[in-house]
Amino acid sequence: MGSTTILLEWIDAATREMTLFAAAGFLIGGIDDLLVDVVWLAQRAWRRGAGTATLDALPAPATPRRFAIFVPAWDESAVIGAMLRTTLARLDHPAFRLFVGCYPNDRATIDAVADVAAGDARVVLVIGARAGPTTKADCLNNLWNALARAGEPADAIVLHDAEDVVHPAELRLFEALLDAHAAVQIPVLPLPRRESPLVAGHYSGEFAEAHGKELVVRTALKAGLPFAGVGCAIRVEALAAIEAGHGAPFDAQSVTEDYELGLRLAAAGHAAHFARMRERPGGEVIAVREYFPATINAAVRQKARWMTGIALAGWDRLGWGRALDLGDHWMRLRDRRATLAVIVLAAGYAALVGWGLSVAGHALFGGTTPGPVALLQAILAANLALLLWRALWRTAFTARSYGWREACWAPPRMVVGNFIALLAARRAAVRYMGLLAGRAPQWDKTAHAFPEVMP
């Protein structure tokens, strides 16, 4: 037996094993996603029978609320001025103030905020004692402490980032729902970027589905609802309860403080509500809109932070919820499957390469490429059906939020998203090992942009 024949046999055997591993993993993940679809469809059918609520149809709140909007800002001089002026002009509510957290070694951002604050008393500049960057949670804690020191009357805290385009009616929506819920999260919809239809564009499909279906299902199951970090309002007394139990409302050692805060609130009995609602019939969804990273490097950095904080460090820090809360266990497991999903995805791509090498090798040196056994053929057929189903749902949800022109990009964007996830997994593993070794977490942010013309 020649060395070429032995090599081809090794390639065939390795390819067969990788294919089986990847196929089984894809099947489990596909069935998991399918169950979410079923729950969403059932919830949708129930809501259709109950009628679709709009903000204008909601009863007036029992108590008018005063809002403190927290905007943490590190190296945001390029966008913070435009964001603050736009927010002040757009928000349709009589009682709010913007608290903007800056660092003493970020003079450009301080000057940009101070310029806006000089012309509008609703903007409060807060400069922390420590040089930046620390963590976003640390900056938010500075804002919380500044609110207490100032004696500002506030009933709820709203979280936003320096690049957010706020919806004019969001505070009225929060006010209408905070009587019944300790916290409210509204959708986040990435703004399309013509210069980056695939990299920046892949966020559009992911968020359209996650904030059009996933969070709706979590709310229906009464599972802990992770915050998106922006577009969420939390009653002050709920944050105070978290502070009393943990020393601060936001955990400065976390790299995904928004995700953890939502689950901590739920565990303390202050469950959040996800509100996907229009202001009036036929109006646009009340949501936060913003630009997401347009380059592969920036997208990898952002997704590595999410993967580190949610699927790796978040698992260590939060563990599991109440023993019999099966819906919450299911959702936390879905949050944490990202690391295994990346391994399965890598095996799948490696198997494709293996099949290509096998076909080429046997064509050149003789022999027949071994085909998959009957069981594997059945699994591959089921996976193909689930993949087409998944692509159909991603396309439909993208069309729902952005129209059919953007929806046509949905399938290729899924492929781009897979490759970004593969690259992010390596960076996340390195960051996680650094955290395990005692390295202090740090704000790993990306450069932001703000639209010149409002959407």
N, C-alpha and C positions, 0 to 999 in steps of 0.2 A: 504494500500500500504506500503510495507516494505521499510526500509531504503536502502537496496541493490537495489531495483527497482528504487527508486528515484535517487540514485547515478548513475545508468546506464542511466537513462533518461537525467541527466545533462551531462554526458559524451557524449551521442549521440548528444545532442543539440549543445554543444560546438564544437564537432568535425565537425558537419555539417556546422556551421558558419565559422570555421577556414578554412575548405576545400573550401568553396565558396569564401572567401576573397583571399586565396592563388591562387586558380584557375583563378580568374579574374585578379589578379596581374601578374601571369605568362603569361596569354594570351596577355595582353597589352605589356609586355616586349618582348614576342616572336614575336609579329607583328612588333614592333619597330625594332628588330634585322633583321627581314625578309626584311623590307624596305631598310636597309643598304645593305643587300645581293643583292637586285634588282639593287640599284644604282651602286654597284661595278661591277655587271655583265654587266650593260649597259656601264659603263666606260671601262671595259675590252674589250668589243666588238668594241668600238670606237677606242681604242688604237691598237687593232689588225689590223684594217683597215689602221691606220696611220703608222704602223710599230713599232717595239720595239727598242728603242734607247739603245745604250751602250756608256760607257764613251769614248772609242776609236773612236766612230763615231760622237761625238759632235765636233762642230767647236772650234778652238782654242780661248781662251778668248781674248777679245779686249785689256785687260790690265793685265799684270802679277800682282799677288797680294801677299802681305806680311801678314803672319798670326801670331797672338799672341794666343797661346793656354793656356787657364786658367785651372789650376788644383787646386781646393781648397782641403786642406788636414788637417784633425784633427784626431790625433791618427791613422796614417796610416804608421807607421814605418815598419810594416810587409810586405807591398806591394809596397810602393811608389818608392823604389829604382829600383826594377825589372820593374815596369811600365815605369819609365822614360827611362831606358836603352833600353827597348824593343821599345818604341815609337821612340826614336832617331834613332834606327837601322832600323826600318820598314818604316817610312814615306818617300815617294818618292816625295819630293818637295824641291826646293833649298832655300826657304825663309820662315823660321818659327822660333819662339822661344817659349819655354815653361816657363810660369810664374807660380810658385808653391806657394800657400798661406799657411803659417804655423802660429802657435800661440806661443807666448813667453814661455808658460808653457808646451810646448810639445817638449821637448828637443830631444827625440828619432827620431821624424819625421824630425826635423830641421837637425839633424846630417845625416840622410839618404839622404836628398835632397842635403845638402852641399857636401856630398861625390861625388855625380854625377856631381854637378855643377863645382866642382874643375877640372874635367876632360873634360868638354864640355861647352863652353861659351854660347851655345844655351839654357841652363837652368838658370833661374833667380829665386833665393830664395827671397821670400817676407815674412817678419815677421810682422804681425799686431801689433798694439799698445795694444789691449785688450787681456786679458787672454781668453782662449777658454774653452768650445765651446760657440760661439755666435750663429749665424745662417750661413748656407751655403751662403746665399745671402750677408751677411755682409763680409764674406771672399772674395767673388767675387768682391765686391766693393773695397776692399783693393787692389786687383790685378788691377782693372781698374785704380785706383788712382796711383798705382806704375807705370803702363804703361805710364800715362801722365807725371809723374815726371821724368821718365827716358828719355822722349823724343823719345821713340822707334817708328820708322816708322811702322805702322801696318794699313792694309786696312780692316781687318776683325778679329773678335774674334771667337775662337773655344772653346767650352766647353767640358771638359772631367773630369772624376772622377779618383781617385787614383787606381782603380782596372780595368780600361778599357784596353782591347786589341784593338788597333787601326788597321784599314785596311790600308795597304800601300798606296792605291790610294785615300784616302778620301780627302786630300787637293787638289788634282788635280780635283776631282769632284766638290768640293766647288768652286774652281777657275773658272771652266767652267760654273757654274750656277749663280754665284753671280752678273754677269753683268745684268741678267734679273730679279733677285729676291733679296730682301733686306736680306733674311735669308734662310737658307737651313737646313733641318733636314734629316738625313739618319736613316735607321732602327737600332734598338737595338735587338740583338739576344742573349738570355741567353745561356751560355755554359752548356751542360749536366754535371751532377755530379753523378757519379756512386754510391756514398754513400748515395744519397738522391733522388731516382728516382721519388718520389711523391711530396715531399715538394718543393725542388729546381726545380724539373721537371715540376711542374704545371706552372711556369713562362714561360717555353718554348712554350707551347700551347697558353697561353694568349698573349704573345708578337708576336708570329708568326701570329696570327690572327689580333691583333691590328695594327701591323706595316706592315702587308701584305694586309689589307683590310680597317680598320677603318680610318687610316690616309690618305690612298689613296682617300677614299670617301670625307673626309673633304677637301682635296685639290681640288677635282673635284667640290665640292659645293662652293668653295671659302670662306669657313668658317674659322674663326680664328684657327690657327694651334698651339696647345700647344707643347712646346718643351719637349723632354725627359730628359733634363738636361745634356745629353752627346751626342756627334755626331752631334752637331748643330753649324753652322757658321753664324755669324751675321755681316753685314757691320758696320763699326765703326760709320758712320754717323747716322745709324738707332738707335744705342745704345745712341749716343749723344743726339738725339732728345728725347728719353725716359728720359734721365738724366735731360734735360732742363725742361721737364714737371713735373717730379716727384722728383727731387732733387738727384736722384741716378739711375743708370741703373737697378740695382737689388734691390728689396724691402726687406730691412733687417727685416721687421716685418712679412714676409711671410714664411710659412713652406714648400711651394711648389713654389719657385720663378721661376722655369723653366716653369711650367704651366702658371703662371700669365704673365710672360714676353712675351710668344708667343701671348697671347690674347691682351696684351697691344700694342704690335707692330702692330698687325692687325688693332686695333682700331685707331691707329695713321697713318694708310695708308702704313705700311711697312710689308705687308703680307709675311708670310713664305711659302716655297715650300717644300713638302715632296718628296724626291728623292729615289726611290727604283730602283736601277740600277746595272747592272754588268759591270765590266771593259771591258770585251769582250764577244762575244757569247760563251756560255758554261761555263763561269767563275763563281766564287761565287759572291753572292750579296755583294756590298760594304756596310758594316755595322760595328757597334761597337759590340764587343763580350765581355762578362764578366760573372763571376760567380754571381749567386743570392743566397739569404739566403737558408741554408740547414736544418735549424731547424724550428719548428713551432713557437717558441717564436720570433725568429728573423724575420720570415716572417710576423707575426702578427704586430710587431712593425713597419716594413716598410709599410705595407698596411694601418695601422692606420694613419700614417703620410700622405699618399696619400689621404686617405678618408677625413681627417681633412682639408687638404689644398685645395682640389678640390671641394668636395661635400658640405662642411660645411662653413669653413672660406672663401674659394674662392668665394662662392656665395655672401656672405656679401660684400666682398671687390671689386668684379668685376661687380656684377649685370648682366645686359643683354647688348647685343650689339646694333647695329643700328636697329631702329624700324622695318624696312621692310626687314631686312636680315633674311629671314625665315630659310635658311640653317644653319646659325650660331646659331640661337635660338634652332634649333633642336639638334645640336651637343652639345651645352651647357647644354641642358636639359638631354641629355644622360650622360654627365659627372656627373650631379648632382642627377641622379636617384639612385645612389649607396645606399644611406641611406634608401630609400623606398624599394629598391630591397632586402636589408638585412631583413627588417621587413616581407616582403612577403615570403622570403626564410625560416625565422624562423617559420612563420605560417604554411608553407607547411610541415616542419619536425614535428611540433607539431601535425598537422592533421594526419600524418602517425602514430604517437604514439597513438593518440586518437582512430583511427580505430583499432589498435591492441588491445587496452584496451577494446574497445567495443566488438570485436569478442570474446576475451577471457572471458569477463564478461558474455555475453549471453550464451556462451558454458557452463559455470559453473553454472549459476543461472537461465537459461531458457530465452525464448524469442528469437526474431530474430533481428539481426543487421539491422537497416534501411539502405537501399541502396540510392544512390544519385538519385535525381529527374532527369527527362529527360534533362532539360536544363543543369544541372551540368554535366551529362554524356557527352553531346555534347562538353562542354568546356574542360572536362578532355581528351576526345579523340583528340581534336585539340591541346591541350598542349602536349600530347604524341607525336603527329606528329611533332610539332615544336621542341620538345626536341631531337628527333631522327635527325631531320634536322640540329639542332645546333651541335650535336655531330659529324655528318658527316662533317660539315664544319670545326670544330676544328681539326678533324683527318686529313682532306685533307691539311689544312694549316700547320699543324705540319709536315706532310710528305713532303710538298713543301720545308720547311726550314731545316729539320733534317733527312729525310728519313723515310721509313716505320717502321723500328724497334722502333724509338721514337714515331711514330704515334700510335702504338698499345697501348701506355700508355695514350693517350689523354682522353678517356672517364673516367677512374678512377681518373685521375688528375683533371677533372672538379669537381668531388665530393669533393676532398681534397681542391680545391680552394674555394668551397662554405663554408666549415667549417672554413677555415682560415678567410674568409670574415666575418663570424658571430662573431668570436673572435675579429677581428680587429675593428668591429663596436662599441663594448663596450669601447675599449681603445680610439677610435676616439672621442666618445661622451664625455669622461672624459677630454681629451685634449682640445676639443672645449670649454667646459664649463670653463676650466682654462683660455683660451684665452679671453673669454667673461668677466671673472672676473678680467682681467688686468694682468695676468701672462705673463711674457716676453717669447716669443718663443725661443726655443733652438734646436740646431742641434741634432736630435735624430737618430744618425746613427747606423749602424750595423757593426760588424767585417767583414773584407773583405779578400778574397784570390785571388791569382794570379796564373795562370797556369804555371807549370814548363816546359811543352812542348807546344809550340805555336800551336793553332788550324789551 
